[in-house]
Amino acid sequence: MGAGHSHGAPPDIRISRLARIASTVLLAVVAVVTVIGVVVLWPGERQELSQPAPGGTSSVAPIESGRVTGLVVCPGAEEASEESGSIQHACQEATVLLSSGPMSGQSVVVELIGVSALSGLSVGDTVRVSDVGGAEGRSWALVVIDRLVPLAWFTLAFVAVVIAVAGWKGVRGLAGLVVSGAIFFGFMLPALATGRPPVAVALVGGAAIMFAVLYLAHGISMRTTSAFVGTLVSLLATAGLGAVGVWSARLSGLSTDENIALAGQSEGLSFTALLTCSLVIAGLGVLNDTTITQSSAVWELRAAGPNLSRWELFASGMRIGRDHIASTIYTIVFAYAGAALSTLVLLAMFRQPLGLLLSTEPFAEEIVRTLGSGIGLVLSVPLTTAVAALTVAGASVSQRDPDHDHVQEHRHDQAPEHRPRRAMP
């Protein structure tokens, strides 16, 4: 049962008996608490927006499928393009042959305005449309372009590359990803939608995801358990730091149109807690990567140096961890910068003072999210390294090299090549 970023089977390492018992007890407690948390936080019944409320009408019009059979520029409209800067004036009329709903088999005219007109839609594409009504009766609008086919091809390419490069470990990693997706979409999102406490949902769902990702991808072993413990403690630290950051920066969690729309459809949902929840979830993946790497590093160091003390093992593992931190920190920062690139470019065009831009809520949210995840990531390195160093057995006295001890005690001695040369007779 392999783990981490090593090649081949893991070395046969002696495990501290106390560490084995403590880890097993902790793992059992976390598993029980996670199961209880899932039961308590399980989503209840919620009113679907597309379904009519009792005694009322539906708040969302039914969505039907169709295929584009014709495209023309709207009468009186000019051909617009992204380069011309007239995106808002772009307009096309699409003829759509419906394939679902009471009007299936009939053609309707759908007006494409703005971004929809510049999306590259062509004859033969599948779309989802909805009857939005109007003063003159039926009026159809584009809901979304059906992109499932290209997304499916990209998914297949991703799976093929992972299996081709990582082999059986890649298969197990994909299995962990599938289970994690089921937990996220089947439990966490519905629980949040029904008003369950966001931070509690993030921690319980995060623990469940850790069980799935770590043990499915890396196997059931004490090495994986060391990574699990390090990830769990770091996740708790991230949640606490995130809550402090959100509170101290006076963030409302309502900086985007999507959050404002959600506020209008939800009752009793704390958006500051939801922001902390998003911070925990954002840091979960990179934490798993870092902790399993550190745990594997300690295992390999113990195999290569059975005579190393636990302190020497920890110090060597930290040297590896510092390199990992240095490369991962800017990865997180640029990942967030890339996700918000359009917003950054727009704000840069206004040439506002940097202090003013950083104080706006969208910027402050990203800063708190980035730094909160970053602090949790940095803390995960010493935590996991220490747990792994304590988990493996101590130095093998029978295999200690007297010369090694002598060198450790006399590090001030000069290396042979730097000793003074004996004077020639």
Backbone torsions as a table, in degrees:
resi	resn	phi	psi	omega
1	MET	NA	105.5	-174.2
2	GLY	-85.3	172.4	178.3
3	ALA	-151.9	158.5	168.9
4	GLY	59.8	-146.7	-169.3
5	HIS	-110.0	35.3	178.8
6	SER	-101.6	168.0	-178.3
7	HIS	-111.3	140.8	177.4
8	GLY	77.3	-169.6	-178.4
9	ALA	-73.3	146.0	179.2
10	PRO	-69.0	149.5	179.9
11	PRO	-66.8	154.0	179.2
12	ASP	-80.7	101.4	-174.1
13	ILE	-109.3	135.1	174.2
14	ARG	-70.6	140.0	-177.2
15	ILE	-111.5	139.4	174.8
16	SER	-61.9	129.7	-177.7
17	ARG	-63.3	-42.0	178.9
18	LEU	-63.1	-41.7	179.5
19	ALA	-65.3	-38.4	179.5
20	ARG	-63.3	-44.7	-179.9
21	ILE	-65.6	-46.5	-178.3
22	ALA	-62.4	-42.6	-179.4
23	SER	-66.0	-39.9	179.8
24	THR	-64.7	-43.0	179.0
25	VAL	-64.5	-45.5	179.9
26	LEU	-61.4	-43.0	-179.5
27	LEU	-62.0	-42.0	179.2
28	ALA	-64.4	-42.1	179.7
29	VAL	-63.8	-45.8	179.8
30	VAL	-62.7	-40.0	178.9
31	ALA	-62.7	-43.8	179.9
32	VAL	-65.4	-45.1	179.4
33	VAL	-62.5	-38.9	179.0
34	THR	-63.8	-44.7	179.3
35	VAL	-63.0	-44.3	178.4
36	ILE	-62.9	-41.2	178.7
37	GLY	-62.1	-41.2	178.1
38	VAL	-63.0	-41.0	179.8
39	VAL	-64.9	-46.2	-178.1
40	VAL	-67.0	-40.1	-175.9
41	LEU	-92.1	4.6	-177.4
42	TRP	-55.3	133.8	-175.9
43	PRO	-62.7	140.0	176.7
44	GLY	-92.1	-163.7	179.2
45	GLU	-72.8	139.5	177.2
46	ARG	-137.4	149.6	-179.4
47	GLN	-78.9	116.8	177.4
48	GLU	-71.3	135.8	-178.4
49	LEU	-64.4	-25.5	-178.3
50	SER	-85.0	-5.7	179.8
51	GLN	-103.1	142.5	179.5
52	PRO	-66.7	136.6	175.3
53	ALA	-70.7	158.1	179.9
54	PRO	-57.5	122.4	179.9
55	GLY	76.7	9.7	-177.6
56	GLY	-130.1	-163.9	180.0
57	THR	-117.5	164.8	-178.7
58	SER	-67.8	139.3	179.2
59	SER	-86.8	-10.1	-179.2
60	VAL	-131.9	129.2	-179.5
61	ALA	-69.4	149.0	178.3
62	PRO	-59.6	145.3	-179.8
63	ILE	-106.3	128.8	-177.8
64	GLU	-116.4	154.4	177.7
65	SER	-93.5	154.1	178.4
66	GLY	-166.4	173.3	-179.9
67	ARG	-126.8	134.2	-178.7
68	VAL	-72.3	125.7	178.9
69	THR	-113.9	-8.7	179.4
70	GLY	-164.5	148.3	179.3
71	LEU	-140.8	127.3	176.8
72	VAL	-139.6	154.9	175.1
73	VAL	-71.4	140.2	-179.2
74	CYS	-58.6	142.0	178.1
75	PRO	-57.1	128.6	178.7
76	GLY	84.4	-6.1	-179.7
77	ALA	-95.7	146.9	177.8
78	GLU	-92.3	155.2	176.7
79	GLU	-65.6	123.0	-177.6
80	ALA	-112.0	157.9	179.2
81	SER	-147.8	166.2	178.7
82	GLU	-63.9	-39.2	-177.1
83	GLU	-66.6	-30.3	-177.0
84	SER	-74.6	-13.7	-179.4
85	GLY	76.5	9.9	-177.8
86	SER	-110.5	45.8	-178.3
87	ILE	-60.7	-41.6	-176.7
88	GLN	-66.0	-17.2	-178.8
89	HIS	-97.6	-2.3	179.9
90	ALA	-67.2	139.8	-178.5
91	CYS	-153.8	131.1	174.8
92	GLN	-136.5	154.5	173.5
93	GLU	-113.2	121.1	-179.6
94	ALA	-107.3	133.5	172.8
95	THR	-92.0	120.5	-174.5
96	VAL	-118.5	125.8	175.7
97	LEU	-89.1	111.1	-175.8
98	LEU	-70.4	141.8	179.1
99	SER	-122.5	7.7	177.1
100	SER	-149.3	166.4	178.4
101	GLY	84.6	179.1	-177.6
102	PRO	-65.2	-20.1	179.9
103	MET	-102.8	20.9	-179.7
104	SER	-56.5	134.2	-177.9
105	GLY	94.3	-8.9	179.3
106	GLN	-101.9	154.6	178.4
107	SER	-100.3	138.8	178.1
108	VAL	-128.7	158.2	177.9
109	VAL	-100.4	126.5	-179.2
110	VAL	-116.5	124.9	179.5
111	GLU	-87.7	126.3	179.1
112	LEU	-104.8	120.0	-175.2
113	ILE	-123.2	139.7	174.8
114	GLY	68.7	-126.7	-175.7
115	VAL	-59.6	-37.5	-179.2
116	SER	-59.4	-35.5	-179.0
117	ALA	-74.0	-17.6	-177.7
118	LEU	-110.9	16.4	-176.6
119	SER	-81.5	-4.4	-178.7
120	GLY	84.2	18.2	179.1
121	LEU	-62.0	138.6	-179.5
122	SER	-137.0	168.0	-179.3
123	VAL	-62.0	133.5	-179.4
124	GLY	102.7	-16.0	179.6
125	ASP	-70.9	149.1	177.5
126	THR	-94.2	135.2	-177.5
127	VAL	-133.9	165.3	171.9
128	ARG	-116.2	128.0	-176.7
129	VAL	-128.4	165.3	-179.3
130	SER	-144.4	145.3	177.3
131	ASP	-84.2	108.7	-177.2
132	VAL	-96.4	6.0	177.9
133	GLY	71.3	-153.1	-178.9
134	GLY	143.0	174.9	-177.2
135	ALA	-65.9	-28.5	-176.2
136	GLU	-103.6	18.6	178.6
137	GLY	106.4	-132.6	-176.2
138	ARG	-72.3	138.7	174.8
139	SER	-145.9	122.9	-173.4
140	TRP	-102.5	141.2	-178.9
141	ALA	-129.9	149.4	177.5
142	LEU	-75.0	129.7	175.7
143	VAL	-93.8	-51.6	-178.8
144	VAL	-163.7	150.8	171.5
145	ILE	-84.5	131.9	-179.2
146	ASP	-72.1	108.7	-176.9
147	ARG	-109.3	17.2	-175.0
148	LEU	-64.8	-34.8	-177.3
149	VAL	-65.7	-53.7	178.0
150	PRO	-62.9	-34.4	177.9
151	LEU	-65.9	-37.2	178.3
152	ALA	-64.9	-39.9	178.5
153	TRP	-65.4	-40.8	177.0
154	PHE	-64.4	-38.2	178.3
155	THR	-63.6	-44.4	178.4
156	LEU	-62.7	-40.1	177.8
157	ALA	-63.4	-41.3	178.3
158	PHE	-61.6	-48.0	179.9
159	VAL	-61.3	-43.6	-178.6
160	ALA	-63.0	-42.9	-179.1
161	VAL	-66.9	-42.3	180.0
162	VAL	-61.3	-46.0	-178.3
163	ILE	-68.8	-39.7	-179.1
164	ALA	-64.1	-37.8	-176.8
165	VAL	-88.0	-43.8	-173.1
166	ALA	-97.4	-11.2	177.7
167	GLY	63.8	-136.3	-175.3
168	TRP	-64.3	-34.3	176.5
169	LYS	-63.6	-35.4	176.3
170	GLY	-63.5	-39.2	177.9
171	VAL	-62.3	-44.1	179.7
172	ARG	-66.9	-36.9	175.8
173	GLY	-63.4	-41.0	176.9
174	LEU	-64.7	-37.9	177.0
175	ALA	-62.3	-41.4	176.2
176	GLY	-63.1	-37.2	178.3
177	LEU	-64.9	-40.8	179.3
178	VAL	-64.1	-45.5	179.2
179	VAL	-64.3	-40.6	178.0
180	SER	-61.9	-42.1	177.0
181	GLY	-62.0	-38.6	178.1
182	ALA	-64.3	-40.1	178.3
183	ILE	-66.0	-43.3	-176.8
184	PHE	-67.5	-50.2	-176.3
185	PHE	-83.1	-25.1	-178.4
186	GLY	-91.5	-23.9	-178.3
187	PHE	-121.1	-55.0	-170.7
188	MET	-66.0	-52.1	-179.3
189	LEU	-62.3	-48.3	176.9
190	PRO	-60.8	-36.2	179.1
191	ALA	-64.3	-42.2	177.2
192	LEU	-65.3	-37.4	-178.9
193	ALA	-67.5	-23.5	179.5
194	THR	-100.0	12.9	171.7
195	GLY	86.8	16.8	176.4
196	ARG	-69.8	152.2	-178.6
197	PRO	-56.7	119.5	-173.3
198	PRO	-59.8	-43.1	-177.0
199	VAL	-66.8	-41.1	177.3
200	ALA	-62.8	-40.9	178.1
201	VAL	-63.1	-41.6	-179.2
202	ALA	-63.8	-43.9	-177.9
203	LEU	-70.1	-44.3	179.4
204	VAL	-67.6	-46.9	177.9
205	GLY	-65.0	-37.5	177.6
206	GLY	-63.4	-41.1	178.1
207	ALA	-63.5	-42.5	178.5
208	ALA	-63.2	-40.5	178.5
209	ILE	-65.8	-38.4	178.4
210	MET	-62.1	-42.6	177.0
211	PHE	-57.1	-46.6	-175.8
212	ALA	-67.8	-49.5	-173.7
213	VAL	-68.4	-49.8	-174.3
214	LEU	-69.1	-49.3	-173.5
215	TYR	-79.9	-28.5	174.9
216	LEU	-74.2	-42.0	-175.4
217	ALA	-79.4	-34.0	-171.0
218	HIS	-117.2	-1.4	176.0
219	GLY	87.6	161.0	179.7
220	ILE	-86.5	109.3	-178.7
221	SER	-158.8	165.5	177.4
222	MET	-67.9	-27.8	176.0
223	ARG	-62.2	-46.9	178.1
224	THR	-65.9	-37.7	179.2
225	THR	-63.7	-37.5	175.9
226	SER	-59.5	-43.8	177.8
227	ALA	-64.5	-38.1	179.9
228	PHE	-62.4	-46.5	-179.3
229	VAL	-62.6	-44.6	178.6
230	GLY	-61.7	-40.5	179.0
231	THR	-66.2	-42.0	-178.4
232	LEU	-62.2	-48.1	-179.6
233	VAL	-64.2	-40.9	179.3
234	SER	-66.2	-34.6	178.7
235	LEU	-66.3	-41.3	176.8
236	LEU	-63.4	-41.1	178.3
237	ALA	-64.3	-40.2	178.8
238	THR	-62.7	-42.4	179.2
239	ALA	-63.0	-44.0	179.3
240	GLY	-64.9	-45.4	179.1
241	LEU	-65.0	-37.5	178.8
242	GLY	-64.0	-42.1	178.9
243	ALA	-63.0	-41.0	178.0
244	VAL	-65.3	-42.1	179.7
245	GLY	-64.3	-43.3	179.3
246	VAL	-63.3	-41.6	-179.7
247	TRP	-68.8	-47.6	-175.4
248	SER	-68.3	-30.6	179.2
249	ALA	-86.4	-0.2	178.9
250	ARG	55.4	49.5	180.0
251	LEU	-89.9	135.7	-178.9
252	SER	-90.0	-20.9	-175.3
253	GLY	78.9	9.5	-177.0
254	LEU	-119.3	44.0	-174.5
255	SER	-86.7	-12.0	-176.8
256	THR	-117.8	159.6	178.2
257	ASP	-63.1	-34.1	179.9
258	GLU	-63.8	-41.8	179.2
259	ASN	-67.5	-37.0	177.9
260	ILE	-65.9	-40.7	177.0
261	ALA	-64.6	-39.2	178.3
262	LEU	-64.2	-37.8	179.2
263	ALA	-61.6	-32.1	178.9
264	GLY	-75.3	-14.9	-177.9
265	GLN	-109.7	-4.0	-176.2
266	SER	-122.2	153.9	178.7
267	GLU	-125.7	129.4	175.3
268	GLY	79.3	8.3	-179.9
269	LEU	-87.1	124.8	178.9
270	SER	-84.5	117.9	-177.3
271	PHE	-81.6	-22.0	172.3
272	THR	-69.8	-40.1	176.5
273	ALA	-68.0	-34.6	177.6
274	LEU	-65.3	-36.3	177.0
275	LEU	-65.2	-41.6	176.1
276	THR	-63.8	-39.2	177.3
277	CYS	-59.8	-43.0	-179.9
278	SER	-65.5	-33.2	178.5
279	LEU	-66.2	-41.8	179.5
280	VAL	-64.9	-45.2	-178.6
281	ILE	-65.5	-39.3	-179.4
282	ALA	-62.4	-33.5	-177.3
283	GLY	-88.3	-7.3	-172.9
284	LEU	-64.6	-45.7	-175.7
285	GLY	-65.0	-45.4	-177.9
286	VAL	-70.9	-28.5	175.6
287	LEU	-64.5	-45.2	178.5
288	ASN	-57.9	-43.7	-178.9
289	ASP	-62.8	-45.1	-177.7
290	THR	-67.8	-44.7	-175.7
291	THR	-68.3	-39.5	-179.7
292	ILE	-69.2	-32.1	176.7
293	THR	-65.6	-44.9	-179.7
294	GLN	-65.9	-41.7	178.7
295	SER	-62.3	-43.7	178.9
296	SER	-63.8	-38.0	-179.5
297	ALA	-62.9	-43.1	-179.8
298	VAL	-65.1	-40.1	179.4
299	TRP	-62.7	-44.0	-179.2
300	GLU	-68.3	-36.3	177.9
301	LEU	-65.4	-40.3	177.6
302	ARG	-64.9	-39.0	178.6
303	ALA	-65.2	-38.8	-178.9
304	ALA	-79.1	-26.3	-178.2
305	GLY	-133.1	75.4	179.9
306	PRO	-63.8	-16.8	-179.7
307	ASN	-90.3	-1.2	179.9
308	LEU	-73.2	138.2	173.5
309	SER	-73.3	167.6	179.6
310	ARG	-63.4	-36.8	178.3
311	TRP	-64.8	-43.3	177.5
312	GLU	-63.7	-36.6	177.8
313	LEU	-64.4	-44.7	178.9
314	PHE	-63.3	-44.4	-178.8
315	ALA	-62.8	-41.6	179.1
316	SER	-66.7	-41.8	177.8
317	GLY	-62.8	-36.5	179.2
318	MET	-68.1	-32.6	176.5
319	ARG	-62.9	-38.7	175.7
320	ILE	-68.5	-42.7	-177.8
321	GLY	-62.9	-36.2	179.9
322	ARG	-64.0	-38.0	176.1
323	ASP	-63.5	-40.8	-179.8
324	HIS	-65.5	-41.5	178.5
325	ILE	-60.9	-46.8	-177.5
326	ALA	-57.8	-36.2	-178.0
327	SER	-84.9	-22.9	-176.1
328	THR	-88.6	-32.2	-176.7
329	ILE	-58.2	-50.3	-179.0
330	TYR	-71.3	-21.8	174.4
331	THR	-62.6	-44.0	178.9
332	ILE	-63.4	-46.8	-176.7
333	VAL	-60.7	-47.1	-177.9
334	PHE	-73.2	-24.7	174.9
335	ALA	-64.9	-44.4	177.2
336	TYR	-68.1	-39.3	179.5
337	ALA	-63.1	-40.8	178.4
338	GLY	-64.9	-38.1	-179.9
339	ALA	-67.3	-30.1	-177.8
340	ALA	-109.0	26.1	-173.2
341	LEU	-61.1	-43.3	-179.3
342	SER	-60.7	-42.8	178.1
343	THR	-63.3	-40.6	179.9
344	LEU	-63.9	-43.0	179.5
345	VAL	-64.3	-41.7	-179.6
346	LEU	-62.7	-45.3	-179.7
347	LEU	-67.4	-34.1	178.9
348	ALA	-65.0	-30.6	-179.5
349	MET	-67.8	-24.2	-179.0
350	PHE	-82.7	-9.7	176.3
351	ARG	52.3	45.6	176.4
352	GLN	-82.9	155.9	176.1
353	PRO	-57.6	144.5	-176.5
354	LEU	-58.9	-41.0	-179.8
355	GLY	-61.4	-36.4	179.2
356	LEU	-68.7	-42.1	179.9
357	LEU	-64.7	-42.7	-178.6
358	LEU	-67.2	-23.1	-178.7
359	SER	-85.3	-13.6	177.3
360	THR	-66.1	148.3	-172.9
361	GLU	-61.5	-42.0	178.2
362	PRO	-58.4	-41.8	178.8
363	PHE	-68.0	-45.4	-178.6
364	ALA	-61.6	-38.1	177.6
365	GLU	-60.2	-47.3	-179.1
366	GLU	-65.9	-36.2	178.8
367	ILE	-65.5	-46.5	179.0
368	VAL	-63.4	-41.4	179.9
369	ARG	-64.8	-42.2	-179.3
370	THR	-68.0	-48.0	-177.3
371	LEU	-70.2	-37.3	177.5
372	GLY	-62.4	-46.0	177.0
373	SER	-65.0	-37.7	-179.5
374	GLY	-64.9	-42.1	178.7
375	ILE	-64.4	-43.3	177.2
376	GLY	-61.0	-37.4	178.4
377	LEU	-65.3	-46.0	-179.2
378	VAL	-63.1	-42.9	-179.9
379	LEU	-65.5	-27.8	-178.0
380	SER	-65.4	-26.3	-177.6
381	VAL	-68.3	-57.1	178.1
382	PRO	-64.9	-35.0	179.8
383	LEU	-62.3	-51.0	-178.4
384	THR	-67.4	-40.0	179.4
385	THR	-61.9	-42.6	178.9
386	ALA	-65.3	-43.7	179.3
387	VAL	-61.8	-44.8	-179.7
388	ALA	-65.6	-40.0	180.0
389	ALA	-65.7	-33.3	177.6
390	LEU	-79.6	-22.4	-177.8
391	THR	-75.9	-43.6	179.9
392	VAL	-71.4	158.0	-179.8
393	ALA	-66.4	159.8	179.6
394	GLY	-68.7	-179.3	-177.9
395	ALA	-59.0	141.9	178.5
396	SER	-81.4	106.2	-175.6
397	VAL	-64.1	-37.9	-177.5
398	SER	-65.8	-20.7	-177.4
399	GLN	-105.9	5.8	-179.0
400	ARG	-70.8	143.7	-178.4
401	ASP	-97.2	117.9	-179.7
402	PRO	-54.2	-37.5	178.5
403	ASP	-62.7	-36.7	180.0
404	HIS	-62.5	-45.5	179.4
405	ASP	-62.4	-40.0	-179.4
406	HIS	-61.5	-41.6	179.9
407	VAL	-66.7	-39.4	-179.1
408	GLN	-63.7	-35.0	-177.2
409	GLU	-80.4	-19.1	-176.6
410	HIS	-125.4	54.3	-178.6
411	ARG	-67.2	-16.3	-178.4
412	HIS	-80.3	-9.8	178.7
413	ASP	-63.3	149.8	-178.6
414	GLN	-82.2	149.8	175.2
415	ALA	-68.5	152.4	-177.1
416	PRO	-52.5	-39.0	-174.8
417	GLU	-73.5	-10.6	-179.4
418	HIS	-109.3	3.5	177.4
419	ARG	-70.3	150.5	179.7
420	PRO	-64.0	137.9	178.7
421	ARG	-75.4	143.1	179.6
422	ARG	-69.9	139.0	-177.7
423	ALA	-65.4	138.3	178.6
424	MET	-73.1	139.3	178.3
425	PRO	-65.2	NA	NA
